[in-house]
Each structure stands twice: as structure tokens, then as C-alpha cells.
Amino acid sequence: MTQVEVVTIGDELLLGFTVDTNAAHLARALAGIGMHIERRTTVGDDPAEIEHVVREALERSGAVITTGGLGPTSDDLTRQSIAGVFGRGMHLDEAHLAWMEERWRRRFDRPLPAANRQQAMIPDGAEKLENRHGSAPGIWLEDERGRWVAMLPGVPREMRGMLADTLLPRLVQRTTAGIVVRSTTLRTTGIGESALADQIDSMGGGPLGVSLAYLPSIAGVDLRLTVKDVPPAEADALLARAAARLRARVGQAMYGEDDADLAAVVLEACRTRKLTIAVAESCTGGLLGARLTAIPGSSDVVLGGVIAYANSVKRDLLGVREESLREHGAVSEPVVREMAAGARRVTGASVGLAITGVAGPSGGTPDKPVGTVWIAADVEGAVEARLHKLWGDRDEIRQRAAQWTMELLRQRLRA
Amino acid sequence: MTQVEVVTIGDELLLGFTVDTNAAHLARALAGIGMHIERRTTVGDDPAEIEHVVREALERSGAVITTGGLGPTSDDLTRQSIAGVFGRGMHLDEAHLAWMEERWRRRFDRPLPAANRQQAMIPDGAEKLENRHGSAPGIWLEDERGRWVAMLPGVPREMRGMLADTLLPRLVQRTTAGIVVRSTTLRTTGIGESALADQIDSMGGGPLGVSLAYLPSIAGVDLRLTVKDVPPAEADALLARAAARLRARVGQAMYGEDDADLAAVVLEACRTRKLTIAVAESCTGGLLGARLTAIPGSSDVVLGGVIAYANSVKRDLLGVREESLREHGAVSEPVVREMAAGARRVTGASVGLAITGVAGPSGGTPDKPVGTVWIAADVEGAVEARLHKLWGDRDEIRQRAAQWTMELLRQRLRA
């Protein structure tokens, strides 16, 4: 199994102005070709620190991927710092400069900004990694012992494009080992980490034979099964056996595997049954609609719906009765039922999904504290409503409310 | 200025199953009390690796904060690994065990799961850091030379709570230096990084006297100004002077400072003018509504709106004319104008915001390629529409569309 270290570079990462999403993306992509990230280090835009950290990582693993610091501004110092690790100088790459000038003329109809010229400076003896999504080339530096550093841009779009187009194919060619890391993730929702752990720990039939990690998030708890250092066929068999045992034990709460998104699962269930969906959202303000329509191709299932944040909109656009609002309040079972039914009626959809709740931080009462959320699913006229007491901050409560509403529909359609 | 290193722990981070949002949050919170993260390292759930990395970080900086690995499952190994760094044993904290048992009875109405017992094991000589948001205590370990490690949970909610409630106050007490890091961020939207850099580089009046970083994201480009190692009053003066010069130069594109969210800026502008907002969303499917209602207290401005994903919903709920849809297509200026006007009309709001576009990956045509997005703002009957050619993947295009629509309203209200 091939080890690699990752160094992410940028003051913005250390100062917390940017969340490092590249690191997670890189890890998943590398795992897919049997490479494992052993350590990840983040440093600021400090040439001495970059050089020091990359040198150490290279000594430990012989294989380092960096992200960031290839941009056009004066705090982009990766190229020259890592040239220093290899004892190399820098030179202007005329071909790349010409390409950038042409690109600016063609795409932006103006001359190349002076600041971008430094993006054509590359270390002596380096190979460029093509960037189809931006102006900075990636850089591959390798020494006579075969130890290498690949420098990728920090902008997620450019990093992902270059990784897929250029770096992964190159790494696959270098990797000759028949030994891999394989993993499967079983995604659950509606059950806590400890309860899940208790159920699984009390499961008979001996050890699983794979390593098991619990990964809680707003979407639920993922169970990640991993097998290392065995040949691919054996790894697959071990994973399949362990997954089957877990599925038998906690299958009810399981909505998919690996990258599965509950929104996509629910859309596919509707597609199969030729159902269409409309939403009626109060406290989530459009989040459920946004989750569903984030899935490419959702337009054959999702018609749309109503964001009924104000009571007047619940009444005027969804037909919620004034009486229900007055007698039970906006966060109540009668209102959520009428919202779900209204979403169906006004759009002509076969399924209406509704959410009304107290997302906080204010607005809670002793009767209906922050986190009180009513959800409902009207499937072709049969309405089911549920009360949830969700925890977390405003954002978490809203996200969980959207997740539970999709889960309610999934359960209804499974029956 | 006080340096600290951060070590984030968890296979899920290295394998990319979780994005490390804790690191960014920690950085911002620590900067606020004048502490600076010099390096961040991420390791898996491997006791030897945890011990090794924490030992090195402690030797470099004398101050280390870890997140993760305090949970109830068998891959939670932080406590014992770091006890090893300090050469300490472990013991059962009876008081904490009793507290957890009581908590489970009270909150979940069931006995403490066996798996959670290990959360009451703490290193000898450690102090507990109270966790009001979960069951694992944080841990503070310090040696006779005053070098310390603070262990926080990995679950973001618990980490943030413990940091604010317990760790930050403790660190403020220890910090006696009058020397700080101060930074200000000026947030811009609608202008690219290179164009911004060119404008700023060509600005007269000598050096800014502060360090300047460009931080591009989907929301726009942030300009971060930082001053280090000077007394607080001087730092503030330097920042204020530099910020004023930048504002004079690129102020048009600037919507706020530091944590400012364009949604909050727009809501506040409406609140001042006693305007209410309704949305009409096609390709964004609720994202704009979700962005606006993510801001606490948005209910006095946002009434709601219509998610008009299908053309039938545009027609039936927003009154978009069949003729406009047929002659110009759903992604067109006439349709976006009618959507914005319709959102106002059906909800009674004073402002209607509308978005219709091709978010991709499919659905593009030579005339209207992926990224073609029409947006409109109807402010009390005066409609302004704009065509944007956005780049990125489906998610980025949708997010940018929501951002540009809020920016359009901001510009309208500033005039």
C-alpha cells in the first residue's frame, strides 16, 4: 500500500478564513487508487515553514502532495519554497506565459494582469501538470531517488480538475502494488452513535474481520468498514461479508452506501413509482427544496413548492386555515398537515412534504422550545405527520429537519 | 504573541469522510484572543502516530490543542496516547461516570451504554474541561514546565461549546502578553482575484503597512489585512488606515467586513427601509430562500416565496405567462422579470427576487450553455434583470446565482 503525505498551504487555512475541503477530496480520490494519506500538515504562507514541512514529509514518505500557494498574488510562495527543498532554481516558462496571455485575450478580452506573470515561473527540472480550469499550472518535482512532490492549486475547482485529469492517471501508472485499502460506508439516519454501537457490539457471530469506524454528522451516523493490506479480491469478500452482517442488524436505519445522498435515494424511489414532489417549508426556508434540487436530474420528480415563512403565505399560497393557525399555532400538527396537503394541491404533485418548527436561537416557548419541529409527508392523499425534538444550533436544526423529512418519505415509500 | 499548534485526530479526516471544520473555527476563536496557530497536523486513529505528532508539536510550541478521539468507540484513542506523551497512567473518574449515568437517565431515559464508560477514563494529573453539549469531558494536561495539551471533542457542536465555555477563558487568563495579532477582512463580491490585485497594486500612496491576503471563494474575494507583533492600539490604527485606503479604491465591490454575510447585509438594508422580501426560484430550488432565512431574525423581512422548478409552477403560482415561456424559454429575461413581479404580487412583499438558469451538468444548449442564469430584483414595482454567465459545477453555479441575486438587491438599495 502506497503512503503519501499531504501539505496544505495558506494563511487563510491557519487563520480559519477558509475551511480545507481539498484535504477531504484528495483523501477520497487517493484511496480509490490504493494510496493512503498518512499525515496531513497545514502551514501558512511562510517560505521557511513550507520548505521545512515539505522536506520532513518527503523524508518520511517520499511522496508529497501540496495544495495552495500557486496563485498570482505575493503571498503565493509554494513554487520557490519547494524548489528550495530540491535545491533547484526557478525559470520563466515561456510556453506557459504565452498560453496564459492567449487565455486572457480569449476569455476575458484583456491583457494578462502583471500579477499573473509569476504563475509562469517554475522550478528547474519540473514538469507542469496541465490546468484546464485556471491559470496556474500544477508542478511535479522528482529527485534522482524517485521521491516526488506534486503541487496542486488551492482553489477547489482547479485542484479537483487537475487531480482527475492529470495527477491521478500519473499516480496509477506508478503504482504497481496489488495490495490496496478498500472501504465501504453504510449510511444510517435516525439513530445515535452510542445506540448503534450497542446494537453492533451485542451482535453475535464473532468479530467482523474488518475495522469499523463510527462517523456521526448532521445527516446521521456513517459506519465505515475498512480492510487494509490484503489482495483486492479478498478485501472485497471481507467487506461484503461484514456489510451483510451489519445490514441484517441495523438495516432499517440504513439508507445507502458510500456517497449515497438521502435526497438522491428519495428521488430515485419516487422516480420508480412515477411520483412527483412539492415542498412546503416554514423554518427551513427553502433548504429542503435546495437539498432535493441539488441532485442533477431532479426536475423529473421535483415540481417546486412554497416557502411559507410568514403565516400569511401559509394561508394565501397553501390554503392553511386561519383557524388552525390561531388555535394551534404555526408549529403544530394541524398546520403541518395542511401545509403538506396544500403543497400537493397547488402544484399538482403526488407527494407533499412539509416542515414547520422553531429553529432558534429565539422564538422558543416552554411548550415549544427551540428544536420543536413538525414534519409531514402527504403521499397521494395519505398524510403522516411527526413531531421531532431536534438539537443543535439554528443551522443544524434546519438541516436535520430537512433530513428527517426526506427520511419520513423514504420510510413511507419502502412500506 | 502566543503560538499554539493544533492536532486534529481521526481516520475519517485522513480518509476524507469528514471535512475538518473544527480547524477553521478554532483558528478564528484563538486569533480573537491573540493566539496564533503556527502549524496544524492531522493524523489517523493510530496511538503511536498520535503520540509521536503531539510530542513533536509540544516540543516546538509548548502549547497544543487536539480535537477528536474522545468518543465512546474503540477507535477513540486520544486520551491514552497523549497520557503517554506526558508519561502518565489512566484512571476512572468516578464523578464523571456518575454524571454521565445521571445524564443518560435524565435525557434518554435509559442506562449508560457500556461503550460510553471509557469516556470517564482520564490521564493521571489531568484536569477535566466541562462539556455542556455532550458526554466526553475535555482534558487539560500540563507538565511541570508549563507545557500543555488541551484535548477537545471532534463533534463540532461539542468542540465549539467547550472552547467558548471553558478553554478560551482559561487561555485568556494565561496570556499576559500585550502583543497581539489583529486582522480585518474586507469582503468583496463580483470582481475576480487578479482584477482586484491589479487595482490594488496600482494604488498610489506607498505600502499598506499591513500584510494583505486574497481569499477567493464562491461568495467573492475576501481581502484579509493582518498586523502582527505590535501593541494593540498601534495594530488597530494600522489596520484602520489600510482598510480606509482599500475601501476608497475598491469600495463599490465591498459588502462588509470580517464575518459579514451578504444575506445579513441585505436583510438589514431592507429592515432599515421597512421592505419585505419574497423569492421566486427555479434552478436554485430554494437555495436563496435558505440563505436568507439562515440569518436569525430574518422573519421580519422574509415572507417566503415560490420554488418554481417546473414551468407549470412558474405559470400557476407566479403568473408567468405561457406565451413568455413558449417564445423565450424558461431561462429568459421576460420570464425572470415575471417571476420577480409574481413573487411580490402573490405574497404582498415589497421586493421580489427571481432566479432562472441552467445549473447543469446537462440541459445546456449552444444558445444557453450551462451557467447561463437570469436574475431579477423587483423593488416596489421597478424590475431590474441581469444575465450572468457563471462557471463552476452545479453546486457552485447555484450558490453564485443566489449570491449575485443578493448583490443585485444590495446595489439597488444602496443607490
Chai-1 contact restraints between the chains, C-beta under 6 A:
chainA,res_idxA,chainB,res_idxB,connection_type,confidence,min_distance_angstrom,max_distance_angstrom,comment,restraint_id
A,D11,B,A213,contact,1.0,0.0,6.0,A-B,restraint_1
A,E12,B,L215,contact,1.0,0.0,6.0,A-B,restraint_2
A,L14,B,A27,contact,1.0,0.0,6.0,A-B,restraint_3
A,L14,B,I37,contact,1.0,0.0,6.0,A-B,restraint_4
A,L15,B,A27,contact,1.0,0.0,6.0,A-B,restraint_5
A,G16,B,A24,contact,1.0,0.0,6.0,A-B,restraint_6
A,G16,B,A27,contact,1.0,0.0,6.0,A-B,restraint_7
A,G16,B,R28,contact,1.0,0.0,6.0,A-B,restraint_8
A,F17,B,L215,contact,1.0,0.0,6.0,A-B,restraint_9
A,V19,B,T21,contact,1.0,0.0,6.0,A-B,restraint_10
A,V19,B,A24,contact,1.0,0.0,6.0,A-B,restraint_11
A,D20,B,D20,contact,1.0,0.0,6.0,A-B,restraint_12
A,T21,B,V19,contact,1.0,0.0,6.0,A-B,restraint_13
A,A24,B,G16,contact,1.0,0.0,6.0,A-B,restraint_14
A,A24,B,V19,contact,1.0,0.0,6.0,A-B,restraint_15
A,A27,B,L14,contact,1.0,0.0,6.0,A-B,restraint_16
A,A27,B,L15,contact,1.0,0.0,6.0,A-B,restraint_17
A,A27,B,G16,contact,1.0,0.0,6.0,A-B,restraint_18
A,R28,B,G16,contact,1.0,0.0,6.0,A-B,restraint_19
A,I37,B,L14,contact,1.0,0.0,6.0,A-B,restraint_20
A,R39,B,V43,contact,1.0,0.0,6.0,A-B,restraint_21
A,R40,B,T42,contact,1.0,0.0,6.0,A-B,restraint_22
A,T41,B,T41,contact,1.0,0.0,6.0,A-B,restraint_23
A,T42,B,R40,contact,1.0,0.0,6.0,A-B,restraint_24
A,V43,B,R39,contact,1.0,0.0,6.0,A-B,restraint_25
A,P72,B,S194,contact,1.0,0.0,6.0,A-B,restraint_26
A,T73,B,A197,contact,1.0,0.0,6.0,A-B,restraint_27
A,T73,B,Y214,contact,1.0,0.0,6.0,A-B,restraint_28
A,D75,B,A213,contact,1.0,0.0,6.0,A-B,restraint_29
A,P113,B,S194,contact,1.0,0.0,6.0,A-B,restraint_30
A,P113,B,D198,contact,1.0,0.0,6.0,A-B,restraint_31
A,A115,B,S194,contact,1.0,0.0,6.0,A-B,restraint_32
A,A115,B,A197,contact,1.0,0.0,6.0,A-B,restraint_33
A,N116,B,S194,contact,1.0,0.0,6.0,A-B,restraint_34
A,R157,B,G392,contact,1.0,0.0,6.0,A-B,restraint_35
A,S194,B,P72,contact,1.0,0.0,6.0,A-B,restraint_36
A,S194,B,P113,contact,1.0,0.0,6.0,A-B,restraint_37
A,S194,B,A115,contact,1.0,0.0,6.0,A-B,restraint_38
A,S194,B,N116,contact,1.0,0.0,6.0,A-B,restraint_39
A,A197,B,T73,contact,1.0,0.0,6.0,A-B,restraint_40
A,A197,B,A115,contact,1.0,0.0,6.0,A-B,restraint_41
A,D198,B,P113,contact,1.0,0.0,6.0,A-B,restraint_42
A,A213,B,D11,contact,1.0,0.0,6.0,A-B,restraint_43
A,A213,B,D75,contact,1.0,0.0,6.0,A-B,restraint_44
A,Y214,B,T73,contact,1.0,0.0,6.0,A-B,restraint_45
A,L215,B,E12,contact,1.0,0.0,6.0,A-B,restraint_46
A,L215,B,F17,contact,1.0,0.0,6.0,A-B,restraint_47
A,G285,B,G289,contact,1.0,0.0,6.0,A-B,restraint_48
A,G285,B,A290,contact,1.0,0.0,6.0,A-B,restraint_49
A,G285,B,T293,contact,1.0,0.0,6.0,A-B,restraint_50
A,G286,B,G286,contact,1.0,0.0,6.0,A-B,restraint_51
A,G286,B,G289,contact,1.0,0.0,6.0,A-B,restraint_52
A,G286,B,A290,contact,1.0,0.0,6.0,A-B,restraint_53
A,L287,B,A290,contact,1.0,0.0,6.0,A-B,restraint_54
A,G289,B,G285,contact,1.0,0.0,6.0,A-B,restraint_55
A,G289,B,G286,contact,1.0,0.0,6.0,A-B,restraint_56
A,G289,B,I307,contact,1.0,0.0,6.0,A-B,restraint_57
A,A290,B,G285,contact,1.0,0.0,6.0,A-B,restraint_58
A,A290,B,G286,contact,1.0,0.0,6.0,A-B,restraint_59
A,A290,B,L287,contact,1.0,0.0,6.0,A-B,restraint_60
A,A290,B,A290,contact,1.0,0.0,6.0,A-B,restraint_61
A,T293,B,G285,contact,1.0,0.0,6.0,A-B,restraint_62
A,P296,B,P361,contact,1.0,0.0,6.0,A-B,restraint_63
A,P296,B,R394,contact,1.0,0.0,6.0,A-B,restraint_64
A,V302,B,Y309,contact,1.0,0.0,6.0,A-B,restraint_65
A,L303,B,A310,contact,1.0,0.0,6.0,A-B,restraint_66
A,L303,B,V313,contact,1.0,0.0,6.0,A-B,restraint_67
A,G304,B,I307,contact,1.0,0.0,6.0,A-B,restraint_68
A,G304,B,A308,contact,1.0,0.0,6.0,A-B,restraint_69
A,G304,B,Y309,contact,1.0,0.0,6.0,A-B,restraint_70
A,G304,B,A310,contact,1.0,0.0,6.0,A-B,restraint_71
A,G304,B,V313,contact,1.0,0.0,6.0,A-B,restraint_72
A,G305,B,I307,contact,1.0,0.0,6.0,A-B,restraint_73
A,V306,B,V306,contact,1.0,0.0,6.0,A-B,restraint_74
A,I307,B,G289,contact,1.0,0.0,6.0,A-B,restraint_75
A,I307,B,G304,contact,1.0,0.0,6.0,A-B,restraint_76
A,I307,B,G305,contact,1.0,0.0,6.0,A-B,restraint_77
A,A308,B,G304,contact,1.0,0.0,6.0,A-B,restraint_78
A,Y309,B,V302,contact,1.0,0.0,6.0,A-B,restraint_79
A,Y309,B,L303,contact,1.0,0.0,6.0,A-B,restraint_80
A,Y309,B,G304,contact,1.0,0.0,6.0,A-B,restraint_81
A,A310,B,L303,contact,1.0,0.0,6.0,A-B,restraint_82
A,A310,B,G304,contact,1.0,0.0,6.0,A-B,restraint_83
A,V313,B,L303,contact,1.0,0.0,6.0,A-B,restraint_84
A,V313,B,G304,contact,1.0,0.0,6.0,A-B,restraint_85
A,V313,B,T347,contact,1.0,0.0,6.0,A-B,restraint_86
A,T347,B,V313,contact,1.0,0.0,6.0,A-B,restraint_87
A,P361,B,P296,contact,1.0,0.0,6.0,A-B,restraint_88
A,G392,B,R157,contact,1.0,0.0,6.0,A-B,restraint_89
A,R394,B,P296,contact,1.0,0.0,6.0,A-B,restraint_90
